[in-house]
Amino acid sequence: MLVWAFGRYDLPGWEEQVDPPGVGEAVGFLQDEGLSLAADAVLRDSEEIADLADELLAVHWRLREFSLQPGPMDFRDFASQCAWADMPVERLRFVNDDLAIGDVAIANASEELWRERLSIVMERDQAVNWLMGYEPTYSLVTTDT
C-alpha cells in the first residue's frame, strides 16, 4: 500500500494479492537506485487515497457482514443508502446485486475463497486508514466496519 501511495506500483483489485517481487522491483529493492527513489517519493493526492479508503470500507464491510450473517443480500442497495459511510461500489462486480467473488455471488463462494479475500481487504483497509492519518502508529489503526 505504501508503494502504491507513492505512485510506484499499481495496486491490484481487492480480490488479488500483490506480487512481492513486482513491488520490490517498483522501489528498486536491493538495488542502488532504490536509495534515490525514497528521496523523490511524492504521496498520491489525498482525494485518491480517500476514494480507495471508501471503496475498501465497502468491500470490507460486506465481507465482514457475510462472516457474521452468511447469505445473500442486496449489497448494491445497502451501499447506496448507507447513512454511516460513503460506500462507492461502481468499480465492484456484482452477481444478483450482491458482491461478486470471482464469477459468483459471495454467498456461493467457497469459505476458503471469501476468507482469503477478507484477509486481503482487511490488511489494505488498515494500511489506507493509516495513510489517512487515523492513527500515527500503524499497529494501532483499527479496521472497524
N, CA, C and O atoms as a GROMACS GRO file, in nm:
protein
  580
    1MET      N    1   0.083  -0.119   0.000
    1MET     CA    2   0.000   0.000   0.000
    1MET      C    3   0.087   0.125   0.000
    1MET      O    4   0.055   0.223  -0.067
    2LEU      N    5   0.194   0.122   0.074
    2LEU     CA    6   0.281   0.239   0.079
    2LEU      C    7   0.345   0.266  -0.058
    2LEU      O    8   0.358   0.381  -0.100
    3VAL      N    9   0.385   0.161  -0.125
    3VAL     CA   10   0.444   0.177  -0.257
    3VAL      C   11   0.338   0.230  -0.354
    3VAL      O   12   0.369   0.314  -0.439
    4TRP      N   13   0.213   0.183  -0.343
    4TRP     CA   14   0.103   0.238  -0.422
    4TRP      C   15   0.083   0.386  -0.389
    4TRP      O   16   0.069   0.470  -0.478
    5ALA      N   17   0.083   0.417  -0.259
    5ALA     CA   18   0.059   0.555  -0.216
    5ALA      C   19   0.163   0.652  -0.272
    5ALA      O   20   0.134   0.770  -0.293
    6PHE      N   21   0.283   0.603  -0.296
    6PHE     CA   22   0.387   0.687  -0.356
    6PHE      C   23   0.389   0.678  -0.508
    6PHE      O   24   0.482   0.727  -0.572
    7GLY      N   25   0.286   0.616  -0.566
    7GLY     CA   26   0.273   0.612  -0.711
    7GLY      C   27   0.374   0.524  -0.781
    7GLY      O   28   0.400   0.542  -0.900
    8ARG      N   29   0.431   0.430  -0.710
    8ARG     CA   30   0.535   0.345  -0.768
    8ARG      C   31   0.483   0.208  -0.810
    8ARG      O   32   0.556   0.130  -0.871
    9TYR      N   33   0.356   0.177  -0.777
    9TYR     CA   34   0.303   0.044  -0.802
    9TYR      C   35   0.153   0.055  -0.820
    9TYR      O   36   0.085   0.125  -0.744
   10ASP      N   37   0.101  -0.014  -0.920
   10ASP     CA   38  -0.044  -0.018  -0.939
   10ASP      C   39  -0.101  -0.129  -0.852
   10ASP      O   40  -0.068  -0.246  -0.870
   11LEU      N   41  -0.186  -0.091  -0.761
   11LEU     CA   42  -0.247  -0.187  -0.670
   11LEU      C   43  -0.342  -0.278  -0.747
   11LEU      O   44  -0.427  -0.228  -0.821
   12PRO      N   45  -0.330  -0.410  -0.731
   12PRO     CA   46  -0.426  -0.497  -0.798
   12PRO      C   47  -0.564  -0.482  -0.734
   12PRO      O   48  -0.577  -0.423  -0.628
   13GLY      N   49  -0.665  -0.536  -0.800
   13GLY     CA   50  -0.800  -0.530  -0.746
   13GLY      C   51  -0.809  -0.593  -0.608
   13GLY      O   52  -0.720  -0.667  -0.566
   14TRP      N   53  -0.915  -0.562  -0.538
   14TRP     CA   54  -0.929  -0.606  -0.398
   14TRP      C   55  -0.925  -0.757  -0.382
   14TRP      O   56  -0.897  -0.806  -0.272
   15GLU      N   57  -0.952  -0.831  -0.486
   15GLU     CA   58  -0.953  -0.978  -0.476
   15GLU      C   59  -0.814  -1.039  -0.492
   15GLU      O   60  -0.794  -1.157  -0.463
   16GLU      N   61  -0.719  -0.959  -0.536
   16GLU     CA   62  -0.588  -1.014  -0.570
   16GLU      C   63  -0.480  -0.972  -0.470
   16GLU      O   64  -0.478  -0.859  -0.422
   17GLN      N   65  -0.393  -1.067  -0.440
   17GLN     CA   66  -0.277  -1.035  -0.359
   17GLN      C   67  -0.176  -0.962  -0.446
   17GLN      O   68  -0.175  -0.977  -0.569
   18VAL      N   69  -0.092  -0.883  -0.383
   18VAL     CA   70   0.013  -0.815  -0.457
   18VAL      C   71   0.122  -0.915  -0.495
   18VAL      O   72   0.132  -1.022  -0.436
   19ASP      N   73   0.202  -0.878  -0.592
   19ASP     CA   74   0.315  -0.958  -0.636
   19ASP      C   75   0.439  -0.903  -0.564
   19ASP      O   76   0.492  -0.801  -0.606
   20PRO      N   77   0.487  -0.969  -0.457
   20PRO     CA   78   0.600  -0.914  -0.382
   20PRO      C   79   0.723  -0.882  -0.466
   20PRO      O   80   0.781  -0.775  -0.448
   21PRO      N   81   0.765  -0.969  -0.558
   21PRO     CA   82   0.880  -0.930  -0.642
   21PRO      C   83   0.851  -0.805  -0.726
   21PRO      O   84   0.940  -0.723  -0.748
   22GLY      N   85   0.728  -0.791  -0.773
   22GLY     CA   86   0.691  -0.673  -0.850
   22GLY      C   87   0.699  -0.546  -0.767
   22GLY      O   88   0.742  -0.442  -0.816
   23VAL      N   89   0.656  -0.555  -0.642
   23VAL     CA   90   0.665  -0.440  -0.551
   23VAL      C   91   0.812  -0.407  -0.526
   23VAL      O   92   0.850  -0.290  -0.527
   24GLY      N   93   0.892  -0.509  -0.502
   24GLY     CA   94   1.035  -0.487  -0.480
   24GLY      C   95   1.102  -0.420  -0.599
   24GLY      O   96   1.182  -0.328  -0.582
   25GLU      N   97   1.068  -0.466  -0.718
   25GLU     CA   98   1.123  -0.404  -0.839
   25GLU      C   99   1.079  -0.258  -0.851
   25GLU      O  100   1.156  -0.172  -0.892
   26ALA      N  101   0.953  -0.231  -0.815
   26ALA     CA  102   0.898  -0.096  -0.829
   26ALA      C  103   0.973   0.006  -0.745
   26ALA      O  104   0.978   0.124  -0.779
   27VAL      N  105   1.032  -0.040  -0.635
   27VAL     CA  106   1.104   0.054  -0.547
   27VAL      C  107   1.255   0.032  -0.550
   27VAL      O  108   1.328   0.093  -0.473
   28GLY      N  109   1.300  -0.054  -0.640
   28GLY     CA  110   1.444  -0.076  -0.650
   28GLY      C  111   1.502  -0.148  -0.530
   28GLY      O  112   1.615  -0.123  -0.490
   29PHE      N  113   1.423  -0.238  -0.471
   29PHE     CA  114   1.468  -0.313  -0.353
   29PHE      C  115   1.596  -0.389  -0.385
   29PHE      O  116   1.604  -0.459  -0.485
   30LEU      N  117   1.693  -0.375  -0.299
   30LEU     CA  118   1.825  -0.437  -0.310
   30LEU      C  119   1.901  -0.391  -0.435
   30LEU      O  120   1.990  -0.460  -0.484
   31GLN      N  121   1.865  -0.273  -0.484
   31GLN     CA  122   1.936  -0.214  -0.597
   31GLN      C  123   1.981  -0.074  -0.558
   31GLN      O  124   1.915  -0.008  -0.477
   32ASP      N  125   2.092  -0.029  -0.613
   32ASP     CA  126   2.145   0.102  -0.578
   32ASP      C  127   2.045   0.215  -0.604
   32ASP      O  128   2.036   0.308  -0.523
   33GLU      N  129   1.970   0.208  -0.714
   33GLU     CA  130   1.876   0.317  -0.744
   33GLU      C  131   1.759   0.323  -0.644
   33GLU      O  132   1.690   0.424  -0.636
   34GLY      N  133   1.738   0.215  -0.570
   34GLY     CA  134   1.632   0.214  -0.470
   34GLY      C  135   1.652   0.320  -0.363
   34GLY      O  136   1.555   0.374  -0.310
   35LEU      N  137   1.775   0.350  -0.332
   35LEU     CA  138   1.804   0.451  -0.231
   35LEU      C  139   1.759   0.590  -0.276
   35LEU      O  140   1.716   0.670  -0.193
   36SER      N  141   1.768   0.619  -0.404
   36SER     CA  142   1.728   0.751  -0.452
   36SER      C  143   1.576   0.762  -0.470
   36SER      O  144   1.522   0.872  -0.469
   37LEU      N  145   1.508   0.649  -0.488
   37LEU     CA  146   1.362   0.654  -0.506
   37LEU      C  147   1.292   0.712  -0.384
   37LEU      O  148   1.195   0.786  -0.398
   38ALA      N  149   1.339   0.680  -0.267
   38ALA     CA  150   1.276   0.730  -0.145
   38ALA      C  151   1.285   0.883  -0.136
   38ALA      O  152   1.193   0.948  -0.088
   39ALA      N  153   1.394   0.937  -0.182
   39ALA     CA  154   1.412   1.082  -0.176
   39ALA      C  155   1.318   1.155  -0.270
   39ALA      O  156   1.281   1.270  -0.245
   40ASP      N  157   1.277   1.090  -0.379
   40ASP     CA  158   1.191   1.152  -0.479
   40ASP      C  159   1.043   1.119  -0.458
   40ASP      O  160   0.959   1.163  -0.537
   41ALA      N  161   1.011   1.043  -0.356
   41ALA     CA  162   0.874   0.995  -0.337
   41ALA      C  163   0.777   1.110  -0.310
   41ALA      O  164   0.807   1.201  -0.232
   42VAL      N  165   0.662   1.105  -0.376
   42VAL     CA  166   0.554   1.202  -0.357
   42VAL      C  167   0.425   1.125  -0.332
   42VAL      O  168   0.388   1.038  -0.410
   43LEU      N  169   0.359   1.157  -0.225
   43LEU     CA  170   0.236   1.089  -0.188
   43LEU      C  171   0.124   1.122  -0.286
   43LEU      O  172   0.111   1.236  -0.330
   44ARG      N  173   0.043   1.023  -0.318
   44ARG     CA  174  -0.073   1.045  -0.405
   44ARG      C  175  -0.164   1.152  -0.344
   44ARG      O  176  -0.156   1.181  -0.225
   45ASP      N  177  -0.248   1.207  -0.426
   45ASP     CA  178  -0.346   1.306  -0.383
   45ASP      C  179  -0.434   1.248  -0.272
   45ASP      O  180  -0.475   1.132  -0.280
   46SER      N  181  -0.462   1.327  -0.170
   46SER     CA  182  -0.542   1.279  -0.056
   46SER      C  183  -0.681   1.233  -0.098
   46SER      O  184  -0.739   1.144  -0.035
   47GLU      N  185  -0.736   1.292  -0.204
   47GLU     CA  186  -0.868   1.250  -0.252
   47GLU      C  187  -0.862   1.109  -0.310
   47GLU      O  188  -0.955   1.030  -0.291
   48GLU      N  189  -0.756   1.077  -0.380
   48GLU     CA  190  -0.741   0.943  -0.436
   48GLU      C  191  -0.727   0.839  -0.324
   48GLU      O  192  -0.782   0.729  -0.333
   49ILE      N  193  -0.654   0.875  -0.220
   49ILE     CA  194  -0.639   0.785  -0.106
   49ILE      C  195  -0.773   0.768  -0.036
   49ILE      O  196  -0.810   0.657   0.003
   50ALA      N  197  -0.847   0.877  -0.019
   50ALA     CA  198  -0.979   0.870   0.046
   50ALA      C  199  -1.076   0.787  -0.036
   50ALA      O  200  -1.156   0.713   0.021
   51ASP      N  201  -1.072   0.799  -0.168
   51ASP     CA  202  -1.160   0.719  -0.254
   51ASP      C  203  -1.132   0.570  -0.236
   51ASP      O  204  -1.225   0.490  -0.227
   52LEU      N  205  -1.004   0.534  -0.231
   52LEU     CA  206  -0.969   0.394  -0.209
   52LEU      C  207  -1.015   0.350  -0.071
   52LEU      O  208  -1.065   0.238  -0.055
   53ALA      N  209  -0.999   0.435   0.028
   53ALA     CA  210  -1.042   0.401   0.164
   53ALA      C  211  -1.193   0.373   0.168
   53ALA      O  212  -1.236   0.277   0.231
   54ASP      N  213  -1.271   0.455   0.100
   54ASP     CA  214  -1.417   0.434   0.097
   54ASP      C  215  -1.453   0.302   0.030
   54ASP      O  216  -1.537   0.228   0.079
   55GLU      N  217  -1.387   0.275  -0.083
   55GLU     CA  218  -1.416   0.150  -0.154
   55GLU      C  219  -1.376   0.028  -0.072
   55GLU      O  220  -1.451  -0.070  -0.065
   56LEU      N  221  -1.259   0.035  -0.009
   56LEU     CA  222  -1.216  -0.077   0.074
   56LEU      C  223  -1.307  -0.096   0.194
   56LEU      O  224  -1.334  -0.209   0.234
   57LEU      N  225  -1.356   0.013   0.251
   57LEU     CA  226  -1.451   0.001   0.362
   57LEU      C  227  -1.577  -0.072   0.315
   57LEU      O  228  -1.628  -0.158   0.387
   58ALA      N  229  -1.627  -0.038   0.199
   58ALA     CA  230  -1.748  -0.102   0.147
   58ALA      C  231  -1.727  -0.253   0.131
   58ALA      O  232  -1.808  -0.333   0.177
   59VAL      N  233  -1.617  -0.291   0.068
   59VAL     CA  234  -1.590  -0.433   0.047
   59VAL      C  235  -1.565  -0.502   0.180
   59VAL      O  236  -1.617  -0.611   0.204
   60HIS      N  237  -1.487  -0.438   0.266
   60HIS     CA  238  -1.456  -0.496   0.397
   60HIS      C  239  -1.584  -0.516   0.477
   60HIS      O  240  -1.602  -0.620   0.540
   61TRP      N  241  -1.672  -0.417   0.475
   61TRP     CA  242  -1.798  -0.430   0.549
   61TRP      C  243  -1.878  -0.549   0.499
   61TRP      O  244  -1.928  -0.628   0.578
   62ARG      N  245  -1.889  -0.562   0.366
   62ARG     CA  246  -1.970  -0.673   0.312
   62ARG      C  247  -1.909  -0.807   0.348
   62ARG      O  248  -1.981  -0.899   0.387
   63LEU      N  249  -1.779  -0.820   0.336
   63LEU     CA  250  -1.714  -0.947   0.370
   63LEU      C  251  -1.730  -0.978   0.519
   63LEU      O  252  -1.758  -1.091   0.557
   64ARG      N  253  -1.712  -0.877   0.602
   64ARG     CA  254  -1.728  -0.896   0.748
   64ARG      C  255  -1.873  -0.928   0.783
   64ARG      O  256  -1.899  -1.017   0.864
   65GLU      N  257  -1.966  -0.858   0.722
   65GLU     CA  258  -2.108  -0.885   0.746
   65GLU      C  259  -2.142  -1.028   0.704
   65GLU      O  260  -2.217  -1.097   0.773
   66PHE      N  261  -2.088  -1.071   0.591
   66PHE     CA  262  -2.111  -1.208   0.545
   66PHE      C  263  -2.056  -1.309   0.645
   66PHE      O  264  -2.116  -1.415   0.665
   67SER      N  265  -1.943  -1.278   0.708
   67SER     CA  266  -1.887  -1.371   0.807
   67SER      C  267  -1.977  -1.383   0.930
   67SER      O  268  -1.978  -1.487   0.996
   68LEU      N  269  -2.052  -1.277   0.960
   68LEU     CA  270  -2.142  -1.278   1.076
   68LEU      C  271  -2.280  -1.331   1.041
   68LEU      O  272  -2.344  -1.401   1.121
   69GLN      N  273  -2.326  -1.297   0.920
   69GLN     CA  274  -2.459  -1.338   0.875
   69GLN      C  275  -2.450  -1.392   0.732
   69GLN      O  276  -2.481  -1.321   0.636
   70PRO      N  277  -2.406  -1.517   0.719
   70PRO     CA  278  -2.390  -1.573   0.585
   70PRO      C  279  -2.522  -1.571   0.508
   70PRO      O  280  -2.629  -1.591   0.565
   71GLY      N  281  -2.510  -1.548   0.382
   71GLY     CA  282  -2.628  -1.548   0.296
   71GLY      C  283  -2.628  -1.427   0.206
   71GLY      O  284  -2.553  -1.332   0.228
   72PRO      N  285  -2.712  -1.432   0.105
   72PRO     CA  286  -2.716  -1.320   0.010
   72PRO      C  287  -2.782  -1.196   0.068
   72PRO      O  288  -2.859  -1.204   0.163
   73MET      N  289  -2.750  -1.083   0.009
   73MET     CA  290  -2.816  -0.957   0.043
   73MET      C  291  -2.808  -0.867  -0.079
   73MET      O  292  -2.729  -0.891  -0.170
   74ASP      N  293  -2.890  -0.765  -0.080
   74ASP     CA  294  -2.883  -0.665  -0.187
   74ASP      C  295  -2.780  -0.562  -0.144
   74ASP      O  296  -2.814  -0.455  -0.092
   75PHE      N  297  -2.654  -0.594  -0.166
   75PHE     CA  298  -2.545  -0.508  -0.123
   75PHE      C  299  -2.542  -0.378  -0.202
   75PHE      O  300  -2.509  -0.272  -0.148
   76ARG      N  301  -2.577  -0.385  -0.328
   76ARG     CA  302  -2.579  -0.264  -0.410
   76ARG      C  303  -2.675  -0.161  -0.349
   76ARG      O  304  -2.642  -0.043  -0.339
   77ASP      N  305  -2.794  -0.206  -0.310
   77ASP     CA  306  -2.892  -0.116  -0.250
   77ASP      C  307  -2.845  -0.067  -0.113
   77ASP      O  308  -2.858   0.051  -0.082
   78PHE      N  309  -2.791  -0.158  -0.031
   78PHE     CA  310  -2.741  -0.119   0.100
   78PHE      C  311  -2.637  -0.009   0.088
   78PHE      O  312  -2.643   0.093   0.157
   79ALA      N  313  -2.541  -0.030  -0.002
   79ALA     CA  314  -2.432   0.066  -0.018
   79ALA      C  315  -2.484   0.202  -0.064
   79ALA      O  316  -2.434   0.306  -0.020
   80SER      N  317  -2.585   0.202  -0.149
   80SER     CA  318  -2.638   0.330  -0.200
   80SER      C  319  -2.714   0.406  -0.093
   80SER      O  320  -2.728   0.528  -0.102
   81GLN      N  321  -2.765   0.336   0.009
   81GLN     CA  322  -2.844   0.401   0.113
   81GLN      C  323  -2.772   0.410   0.248
   81GLN      O  324  -2.830   0.458   0.345
   82CYS      N  325  -2.651   0.364   0.254
   82CYS     CA  326  -2.577   0.362   0.381
   82CYS      C  327  -2.567   0.503   0.438
   82CYS      O  328  -2.519   0.595   0.372
   83ALA      N  329  -2.612   0.519   0.562
   83ALA     CA  330  -2.612   0.651   0.625
   83ALA      C  331  -2.485   0.678   0.705
   83ALA      O  332  -2.456   0.794   0.735
   84TRP      N  333  -2.409   0.577   0.740
   84TRP     CA  334  -2.293   0.596   0.827
   84TRP      C  335  -2.160   0.600   0.753
   84TRP      O  336  -2.056   0.626   0.814
   85ALA      N  337  -2.161   0.576   0.621
   85ALA     CA  338  -2.035   0.581   0.545
   85ALA      C  339  -2.065   0.595   0.397
   85ALA      O  340  -2.170   0.553   0.348
   86ASP      N  341  -1.970   0.655   0.325
   86ASP     CA  342  -1.975   0.652   0.179
   86ASP      C  343  -1.928   0.514   0.136
   86ASP      O  344  -1.821   0.468   0.177
   87MET      N  345  -2.008   0.449   0.054
   87MET     CA  346  -1.973   0.316   0.005
   87MET      C  347  -1.982   0.315  -0.146
   87MET      O  348  -2.080   0.267  -0.202
   88PRO      N  349  -1.879   0.367  -0.213
   88PRO     CA  350  -1.882   0.363  -0.359
   88PRO      C  351  -1.862   0.220  -0.408
   88PRO      O  352  -1.767   0.153  -0.369
   89VAL      N  353  -1.952   0.176  -0.493
   89VAL     CA  354  -1.945   0.038  -0.540
   89VAL      C  355  -1.941   0.029  -0.693
   89VAL      O  356  -1.955  -0.079  -0.751
   90GLU      N  357  -1.922   0.144  -0.758
   90GLU     CA  358  -1.927   0.147  -0.903
   90GLU      C  359  -1.822   0.058  -0.968
   90GLU      O  360  -1.846   0.003  -1.076
   91ARG      N  361  -1.707   0.044  -0.907
   91ARG     CA  362  -1.599  -0.034  -0.966
   91ARG      C  363  -1.603  -0.181  -0.924
   91ARG      O  364  -1.522  -0.262  -0.970
   92LEU      N  365  -1.698  -0.216  -0.837
   92LEU     CA  366  -1.708  -0.354  -0.791
   92LEU      C  367  -1.793  -0.436  -0.886
   92LEU      O  368  -1.874  -0.382  -0.962
   93ARG      N  369  -1.775  -0.567  -0.881
   93ARG     CA  370  -1.857  -0.658  -0.961
   93ARG      C  371  -1.967  -0.716  -0.872
   93ARG      O  372  -1.948  -0.739  -0.753
   94PHE      N  373  -2.083  -0.738  -0.934
   94PHE     CA  374  -2.198  -0.790  -0.862
   94PHE      C  375  -2.257  -0.910  -0.935
   94PHE      O  376  -2.250  -0.922  -1.057
   95VAL      N  377  -2.315  -0.998  -0.857
   95VAL     CA  378  -2.400  -1.106  -0.909
   95VAL      C  379  -2.528  -1.100  -0.827
   95VAL      O  380  -2.524  -1.110  -0.705
   96ASN      N  381  -2.639  -1.082  -0.894
   96ASN     CA  382  -2.768  -1.069  -0.826
   96ASN      C  383  -2.766  -0.960  -0.719
   96ASN      O  384  -2.820  -0.978  -0.610
   97ASP      N  385  -2.704  -0.849  -0.751
   97ASP     CA  386  -2.693  -0.732  -0.664
   97ASP      C  387  -2.612  -0.754  -0.537
   97ASP      O  388  -2.614  -0.670  -0.447
   98ASP      N  389  -2.541  -0.864  -0.528
   98ASP     CA  390  -2.453  -0.887  -0.415
   98ASP      C  391  -2.307  -0.887  -0.465
   98ASP      O  392  -2.282  -0.907  -0.584
   99LEU      N  393  -2.216  -0.866  -0.375
   99LEU     CA  394  -2.074  -0.861  -0.408
   99LEU      C  395  -2.031  -0.992  -0.474
   99LEU      O  396  -2.061  -1.100  -0.424
  100ALA      N  397  -1.962  -0.981  -0.586
  100ALA     CA  398  -1.911  -1.099  -0.654
  100ALA      C  399  -1.768  -1.126  -0.610
  100ALA      O  400  -1.686  -1.035  -0.594
  101ILE      N  401  -1.740  -1.253  -0.592
  101ILE     CA  402  -1.604  -1.300  -0.572
  101ILE      C  403  -1.577  -1.393  -0.689
  101ILE      O  404  -1.640  -1.498  -0.703
  102GLY      N  405  -1.484  -1.354  -0.770
  102GLY     CA  406  -1.467  -1.426  -0.895
  102GLY      C  407  -1.592  -1.406  -0.979
  102GLY      O  408  -1.635  -1.294  -1.004
  103ASP      N  409  -1.650  -1.516  -1.022
  103ASP     CA  410  -1.769  -1.510  -1.107
  103ASP      C  411  -1.898  -1.543  -1.033
  103ASP      O  412  -2.003  -1.558  -1.096
  104VAL      N  413  -1.891  -1.555  -0.901
  104VAL     CA  414  -2.010  -1.593  -0.824
  104VAL      C  415  -2.039  -1.491  -0.715
  104VAL      O  416  -1.951  -1.417  -0.671
  105ALA      N  417  -2.164  -1.489  -0.671
  105ALA     CA  418  -2.200  -1.405  -0.557
  105ALA      C  419  -2.130  -1.457  -0.433
  105ALA      O  420  -2.099  -1.576  -0.424
  106ILE      N  421  -2.104  -1.369  -0.340
  106ILE     CA  422  -2.031  -1.406  -0.219
  106ILE      C  423  -2.093  -1.528  -0.150
  106ILE      O  424  -2.021  -1.612  -0.098
  107ALA      N  425  -2.225  -1.538  -0.150
  107ALA     CA  426  -2.292  -1.649  -0.083
  107ALA      C  427  -2.262  -1.783  -0.150
  107ALA      O  428  -2.282  -1.889  -0.090
  108ASN      N  429  -2.216  -1.780  -0.274
  108ASN     CA  430  -2.186  -1.903  -0.346
  108ASN      C  431  -2.036  -1.931  -0.356
  108ASN      O  432  -1.995  -2.030  -0.415
  109ALA      N  433  -1.955  -1.845  -0.298
  109ALA     CA  434  -1.810  -1.864  -0.299
  109ALA      C  435  -1.772  -1.961  -0.188
  109ALA      O  436  -1.842  -1.971  -0.086
  110SER      N  437  -1.664  -2.032  -0.207
  110SER     CA  438  -1.617  -2.123  -0.102
  110SER      C  439  -1.572  -2.041   0.019
  110SER      O  440  -1.534  -1.925   0.007
  111GLU      N  441  -1.578  -2.104   0.134
  111GLU     CA  442  -1.534  -2.036   0.256
  111GLU      C  443  -1.388  -1.996   0.247
  111GLU      O  444  -1.350  -1.887   0.288
  112GLU      N  445  -1.305  -2.083   0.193
  112GLU     CA  446  -1.163  -2.051   0.177
  112GLU      C  447  -1.144  -1.926   0.092
  112GLU      O  448  -1.061  -1.840   0.123
  113LEU      N  449  -1.222  -1.916  -0.015
  113LEU     CA  450  -1.208  -1.803  -0.106
  113LEU      C  451  -1.250  -1.671  -0.041
  113LEU      O  452  -1.176  -1.573  -0.049
  114TRP      N  453  -1.368  -1.667   0.023
  114TRP     CA  454  -1.410  -1.539   0.080
  114TRP      C  455  -1.327  -1.502   0.203
  114TRP      O  456  -1.307  -1.384   0.229
  115ARG      N  457  -1.279  -1.601   0.277
  115ARG     CA  458  -1.194  -1.568   0.392
  115ARG      C  459  -1.059  -1.511   0.347
  115ARG      O  460  -1.006  -1.420   0.410
  116GLU      N  461  -1.004  -1.565   0.239
  116GLU     CA  462  -0.879  -1.511   0.185
  116GLU      C  463  -0.900  -1.367   0.140
  116GLU      O  464  -0.815  -1.281   0.164
  117ARG      N  465  -1.013  -1.340   0.074
  117ARG     CA  466  -1.043  -1.204   0.030
  117ARG      C  467  -1.062  -1.110   0.149
  117ARG      O  468  -1.020  -0.994   0.144
  118LEU      N  469  -1.124  -1.160   0.254
  118LEU     CA  470  -1.141  -1.079   0.375
  118LEU      C  471  -1.005  -1.041   0.432
  118LEU      O  472  -0.986  -0.928   0.476
  119SER      N  473  -0.912  -1.134   0.433
  119SER     CA  474  -0.778  -1.105   0.485
  119SER      C  475  -0.708  -0.998   0.400
  119SER      O  476  -0.648  -0.906   0.454
  120ILE      N  477  -0.717  -1.011   0.268
  120ILE     CA  478  -0.655  -0.912   0.179
  120ILE      C  479  -0.713  -0.773   0.205
  120ILE      O  480  -0.640  -0.676   0.222
  121VAL      N  481  -0.845  -0.766   0.209
  121VAL     CA  482  -0.912  -0.636   0.224
  121VAL      C  483  -0.888  -0.577   0.362
  121VAL      O  484  -0.869  -0.456   0.374
  122MET      N  485  -0.887  -0.659   0.465
  122MET     CA  486  -0.864  -0.608   0.600
  122MET      C  487  -0.725  -0.546   0.611
  122MET      O  488  -0.708  -0.441   0.672
  123GLU      N  489  -0.626  -0.611   0.552
  123GLU     CA  490  -0.489  -0.556   0.556
  123GLU      C  491  -0.481  -0.424   0.480
  123GLU      O  492  -0.417  -0.330   0.526
  124ARG      N  493  -0.544  -0.418   0.364
  124ARG     CA  494  -0.542  -0.294   0.286
  124ARG      C  495  -0.621  -0.184   0.356
  124ARG      O  496  -0.582  -0.067   0.352
  125ASP      N  497  -0.730  -0.221   0.419
  125ASP     CA  498  -0.812  -0.123   0.491
  125ASP      C  499  -0.731  -0.062   0.605
  125ASP      O  500  -0.736   0.060   0.626
  126GLN      N  501  -0.656  -0.144   0.677
  126GLN     CA  502  -0.572  -0.092   0.784
  126GLN      C  503  -0.466   0.003   0.728
  126GLN      O  504  -0.442   0.110   0.784
  127ALA      N  505  -0.404  -0.038   0.619
  127ALA     CA  506  -0.298   0.044   0.560
  127ALA      C  507  -0.352   0.178   0.510
  127ALA      O  508  -0.291   0.282   0.533
  128VAL      N  509  -0.464   0.176   0.441
  128VAL     CA  510  -0.518   0.301   0.387
  128VAL      C  511  -0.568   0.391   0.500
  128VAL      O  512  -0.559   0.514   0.491
  129ASN      N  513  -0.620   0.332   0.606
  129ASN     CA  514  -0.660   0.414   0.721
  129ASN      C  515  -0.539   0.480   0.788
  129ASN      O  516  -0.548   0.592   0.837
  130TRP      N  517  -0.427   0.409   0.789
  130TRP     CA  518  -0.304   0.469   0.841
  130TRP      C  519  -0.261   0.585   0.751
  130TRP      O  520  -0.223   0.691   0.800
  131LEU      N  521  -0.267   0.562   0.620
  131LEU     CA  522  -0.233   0.670   0.526
  131LEU      C  523  -0.323   0.791   0.543
  131LEU      O  524  -0.280   0.904   0.523
  132MET      N  525  -0.448   0.767   0.580
  132MET     CA  526  -0.544   0.876   0.602
  132MET      C  527  -0.517   0.951   0.732
  132MET      O  528  -0.576   1.056   0.758
  133GLY      N  529  -0.428   0.896   0.816
  133GLY     CA  530  -0.392   0.964   0.940
  133GLY      C  531  -0.480   0.929   1.058
  133GLY      O  532  -0.487   1.005   1.155
  134TYR      N  533  -0.549   0.815   1.052
  134TYR     CA  534  -0.637   0.777   1.163
  134TYR      C  535  -0.561   0.753   1.293
  134TYR      O  536  -0.615   0.772   1.402
  135GLU      N  537  -0.437   0.713   1.279
  135GLU     CA  538  -0.354   0.682   1.396
  135GLU      C  539  -0.209   0.690   1.351
  135GLU      O  540  -0.175   0.634   1.247
  136PRO      N  541  -0.122   0.757   1.427
  136PRO     CA  542   0.018   0.766   1.384
  136PRO      C  543   0.093   0.632   1.391
  136PRO      O  544   0.185   0.608   1.313
  137THR      N  545   0.054   0.545   1.483
  137THR     CA  546   0.118   0.415   1.497
  137THR      C  547   0.039   0.312   1.418
  137THR      O  548  -0.078   0.285   1.448
  138TYR      N  549   0.103   0.255   1.316
  138TYR     CA  550   0.034   0.163   1.225
  138TYR      C  551  -0.040   0.052   1.298
  138TYR      O  552  -0.156   0.024   1.268
  139SER      N  553   0.026  -0.011   1.394
  139SER     CA  554  -0.033  -0.126   1.464
  139SER      C  555  -0.156  -0.088   1.547
  139SER      O  556  -0.231  -0.176   1.589
  140LEU      N  557  -0.177   0.040   1.572
  140LEU     CA  558  -0.294   0.084   1.650
  140LEU      C  559  -0.413   0.121   1.561
  140LEU      O  560  -0.521   0.152   1.612
  141VAL      N  561  -0.395   0.119   1.430
  141VAL     CA  562  -0.503   0.152   1.338
  141VAL      C  563  -0.605   0.039   1.339
  141VAL      O  564  -0.570  -0.077   1.318
  142THR      N  565  -0.730   0.073   1.364
  142THR     CA  566  -0.835  -0.028   1.366
  142THR      C  567  -0.899  -0.042   1.228
  142THR      O  568  -0.887   0.046   1.142
  143THR      N  569  -0.966  -0.153   1.211
  143THR     CA  570  -1.036  -0.176   1.085
  143THR      C  571  -1.184  -0.205   1.115
  143THR      O  572  -1.244  -0.297   1.058
  144ASP      N  573  -1.240  -0.127   1.203
  144ASP     CA  574  -1.380  -0.145   1.238
  144ASP      C  575  -1.466  -0.123   1.115
  144ASP      O  576  -1.441  -0.034   1.034
  145THR      N  577  -1.568  -0.205   1.102
  145THR     CA  578  -1.660  -0.188   0.989
  145THR      C  579  -1.801  -0.166   1.038
  145THR      O  580  -1.892  -0.149   0.957
   0.00000   0.00000   0.00000
